Amino acid sequence: MKISWQKNMQFCGHTDSGHDVVMDAAPEVGGENQGPRPMEMVLLGLGGCTSIDVMMMLQKSKQAVTDCEVELISERAESIPKVFTKIHVRFHVYGDDLNEKKVARAVNLSAEKYCSVSKMLENSVELTHDYRIYSPKS
């Protein structure tokens, strides 16, 4: 992976899997708001990692998931470095006749065992998670 400066406070991340992501800073620090902030990318990485885990487990357990959204609620330290101090991961899982025990198991296994981003953050951030189950969206 590598990061290339574009202009001002804008950088492009080039991944080993062949994808590019533009990151930028806020206008008040010289950015142009042309991409997510690096700390937002950390949250996106966590949300993406745990979402993939949960969907893989729910699909393997034959759950009829019609949609899955993950809400990430975070708090950061007041002083520099403004690291994350708390992150709450809330799953919103939609589907027909979803088995609550299977959803709970998938969410817990991702958080406690499988999600490498969760495991990386768990010693420095208060990580919590929960889920909500809904009927399919109409």
C-alpha positions in Angstrom: 0.0 0.0 0.0 1.0 3.6 -0.5 -0.3 7.1 0.1 0.3 9.8 -2.6 -0.1 13.5 -2.0 -2.5 15.1 -4.4 -2.7 18.7 -3.4 -3.2 20.8 -0.2 -4.2 18.3 2.5 -5.6 15.7 0.0 -4.0 12.3 -0.3 -4.9 9.2 -2.3 -4.4 5.8 -0.7 -3.5 3.0 -3.2 -4.4 -0.4 -1.8 -2.6 -3.7 -2.6 -6.0 -5.0 -3.9 -6.0 -2.3 -6.6 -8.4 0.3 -5.2 -7.9 4.0 -4.6 -9.4 6.1 -1.8 -9.1 9.8 -1.6 -8.7 11.3 1.9 -8.9 15.0 2.7 -8.8 17.3 5.7 -11.4 19.8 6.8 -11.3 23.2 5.2 -10.4 24.9 8.5 -7.0 23.0 8.4 -6.3 23.5 4.7 -8.4 20.7 3.2 -11.1 20.9 0.6 -13.5 18.2 2.1 -13.0 16.0 -1.0 -12.9 12.7 0.8 -13.2 11.1 4.2 -10.8 12.0 7.1 -8.3 9.3 8.1 -10.1 8.7 11.4 -13.3 8.2 9.5 -11.5 5.6 7.5 -10.7 3.8 10.7 -14.4 3.6 11.5 -15.2 2.5 8.0 -12.6 -0.3 8.3 -14.2 -1.5 11.6 -17.7 -1.3 10.2 -16.7 -3.1 7.0 -14.8 -5.8 8.7 -17.5 -6.7 11.2 -20.2 -6.4 8.6 -18.5 -9.0 6.3 -18.1 -11.3 9.3 -21.7 -11.1 10.4 -23.2 -11.5 6.9 -20.9 -14.5 6.2 -22.1 -16.2 9.4 -25.8 -15.3 8.8 -25.7 -16.6 5.2 -24.0 -19.8 6.4 -26.8 -20.3 9.0 -29.4 -19.8 6.2 -30.8 -16.6 7.6 -33.0 -14.7 5.1 -31.3 -11.3 5.5 -32.7 -8.7 3.2 -30.6 -5.8 4.4 -27.9 -5.1 7.0 -26.7 -1.6 8.1 -24.1 -0.9 10.7 -24.2 2.4 12.7 -20.9 3.4 14.3 -21.2 5.8 17.2 -17.9 7.1 18.5 -16.3 9.5 21.0 -12.8 11.0 20.7 -10.4 12.4 23.3 -10.6 16.2 23.8 -6.9 16.7 23.5 -4.3 15.9 20.8 -3.9 13.2 19.7 -7.7 13.0 19.5 -7.9 9.2 19.5 -11.1 7.2 19.7 -12.0 6.5 23.3 -15.4 4.8 22.7 -16.9 3.1 19.7 -20.3 1.5 19.7 -21.2 -0.8 16.8 -25.0 -1.2 16.2 -26.2 -3.6 13.6 -29.6 -3.1 12.0 -30.5 -6.4 10.4 -33.6 -6.8 8.2 -35.2 -10.1 7.1 -37.9 -12.7 7.2 -38.1 -14.8 10.4 -34.6 -14.1 11.5 -33.4 -16.2 14.4 -32.4 -13.7 17.2 -29.9 -16.2 18.7 -28.1 -16.6 15.4 -28.0 -12.8 14.9 -26.6 -12.3 18.4 -24.1 -15.1 18.0 -22.8 -13.7 14.7 -22.5 -10.2 16.1 -20.7 -11.5 19.2 -18.4 -13.8 17.4 -17.3 -11.0 15.0 -16.6 -8.6 17.9 -14.9 -11.1 20.1 -13.1 -13.5 17.7 -13.1 -12.8 14.0 -13.0 -9.1 13.2 -9.3 -8.2 13.0 -10.0 -4.5 13.2 -12.0 -5.0 16.4 -9.2 -7.1 17.9 -6.7 -4.5 16.9 -8.7 -1.7 18.6 -10.0 -3.5 21.7 -7.0 -2.7 24.0 -7.1 1.0 23.3 -10.8 1.8 22.8 -13.9 0.9 24.7 -15.7 -1.2 22.1 -19.3 -2.2 22.5 -21.9 -3.6 20.2 -25.5 -4.5 19.9 -28.1 -5.3 17.2 -31.7 -4.6 16.2 -33.8 -7.0 14.1 -36.5 -5.7 11.8 -38.9 -7.0 9.2 -37.9 -6.5 5.6 -38.0 -2.9 4.4 -41.1 -2.2 2.3 
